[in-house]
């Protein structure tokens, strides 16, 4: 008797570094980014920036609802502009796993980043912005190659680290009192967890099959 591994289902994105459907991925992340700009226009032009007060307000039960929409809000056009390229680039590359898993990864990052901010940010502070999501996607891209043992993904991680490595200082406390390092750190934690979960989900199933010797 002998056992043979059952091959993984075709199309599993174990070593993929680009989205399987680049146009679809570009449309999805483009639409998400466009939504950020629409929300910011409404926030500033209609509500005169007051929507930013309804972000994640730490340590208050009423502020917990901000977890759901805080990443869509920004305090200014400059704030949104600084997040636009990371959102577009990291979000697009993260869709190498396919849109469905990307949605699950994004939800994981979104919730962990938001809940982490609510638990640890200074009391009464309203936190908004998509940078926590961007940091989560970046961390996902940096570590997925380790979990998947993929040289291609590690090469992409090295390139991202070369160009964006300085951004990781944003994970540390007190770099800038107006920047929520908690959102960045917990977003990165969410990305790390999501990368591990995706690697486990996409790992080739090994079932024992019998073969007459």
N, C-alpha and C positions, 0 to 999 in steps of 0.2 A: 504494500500500500504506500502511496505517496500523496502529499498534499501540494496543491498548486494555488498560487494567489489568483484571485479573480480580478481581472483588470478593471480599472476605474471606468465609469461611464464616459463615453466620448464627449469631448468638449469641456471637460472639467478644467477650470482656469488655474491649474497648479503653478505653471511657469509663465503664464501670459504677462506681458508688460504693457500692452496696449489694449484698448477695448476691442472686443470681437466685432462690434459694429460701430466704427468711429463716428459716422455721421449721426447715428442715434445718440451716442454719448455726448457729442458736441451740442446737439439740440437740447438734451436734458440739462446739462450743466449751464448752457446758455440761457435756457428758460429760467432756471433757478436764480442766476445772476441778474437777469432782467427783472425778476420779481423783487429782488433786493432794491433795485433802483426805483421801481414803482412805489414800493413801501416808503422809501426815503423821500420821494417827491411828495407823497401824501402827508408824511410826517411833517415836513418842513413847510410846504405850501399851504396845506389845509389846517393842520393842527399846530403850526408854528413850533415844531420840535417837542411838543409836550408828550407825544407818544413814547419818547425815550424814557419818560418817568415810569413807564409800565414794564420795565425789564424785570430781571430777577432781583427782587428786593430781599436781601439775605435775612434769615432768621424770623421772617414773618410769614405766617400761613398764607396770607393774601398774596404775598410776593412770590410764592411757589408757582403760581400760574404762569409767571414770566418765563419759566423753563421752556414752555411750548413755543413762544414767539420771540424771545429775546434775540436769537441769532438773526432774525429778519430786520431788526431795528439798528440804526446807527445814529450817532449824535450829530454828524455833519457829513457833507459830501466828501470831505477829506478823509474822514474815518472810513467811509465806504470805499473810497478809491484805494486806500491802502490795503484793503482786504480783497479787492477784485481779482488781481492777478493770481494770488495764492488759491482763491476759491476756484477760478477757472482751471488752472493748471493741475492742482492736486485733485480736485474733484474729477476732472477728465481722466487722469491716470488711474485713479482708484477704481474707475469703472472697468478696468481690465478683468475684474471678477464677474462682470455682467451687471446689468442694471438692477436685477432683483436683489442680488447679494449686496450691491452698492447701497441700495435703500436700507437694508438691514444694518449695514455698517454705519451709515449716516445716522440712523435712529439711535444706535448704541452710543455713538460719540455725542450726539445731541443731548441725550438724557444724562449721561455720566458727567459731561461738562457742566450742564445746567444745575444738576443736583449738587455737584461739588462746589460750585459757586455759592449756591444757597446756604450750604452748610458752613463754609469757611470764610466767605468774604466779610468785610467789616459790616457791622449792623447798620441797616438802613440805607445801604448803598444800592443804587439801581444799576445793574450791569447789562449792557447790550452789545451786540456786534457778532459777526460771523467768524471772528478769529479763532474762537475755541473749536469750531468745526474744521477750519483750515488746519489748525495744529493737529487735530485728530487724524485727518486724512494724511498729513505729512508723516506722522508717526506710523500710521498703517503702512505707508509706502516704504518707510525706512526699515521696518522689521519683518515684513511679510516674507522676504527672501530667506531670512533665518529660519522661520517656521517651515517654509516650503523647501528649504535646501536648494534654492534656485540661484544659479550664478547670474542669470540674466536679470533677475529682480534685485540681486545684490549690486549689480553694476548700475542699475537705475538709482538705487539708494545712494550709492557713492556719488553719482552726479548731483543728485538733489542735495546731499550733505555738503558738497563743495560749494554750491551756489546759495544754499539756504541755511547752512549750518549756523550762521550768526543769529538767525531767528530763534534758535533754541535757548538763547539767553532770556527770552521772554517766558521761559518756564520757571525762572527763579524769582523769588520774592524781591520786592522793592526796587526793581529795575527802573520803573516809572510809576509814581503813585497814581497816575491817571489811567494806567493799563492794568487790567485784571489778569495777573499772572495765574490766578486760580483757574480762570476759564481756559487758559492755555495748558496748564498742567493737567487738569482733569480731562480736557479734550484729548491730550496726548495719551493719557491713561486709557481713555475709551478707545482710541485708535489701536493701542497695544492689545487690549482685550479683544477687539474686533478682529485683528489680524490672526490672533491665536484661534479664535472660534472659526474663522473662515478656513484656516489651514486644517483644523480638525474635520470640518464638514467636507472638505475636498480631498482629504487623504484617501488614497485608494483602499477600498474595502478589501479585507483579506478574509476570505472564508475558506474553510477546509473542504476541498473536494477530493473524493477518493478516486484512485486510479489503480487498477489491477496490475500488479507487478508480474 
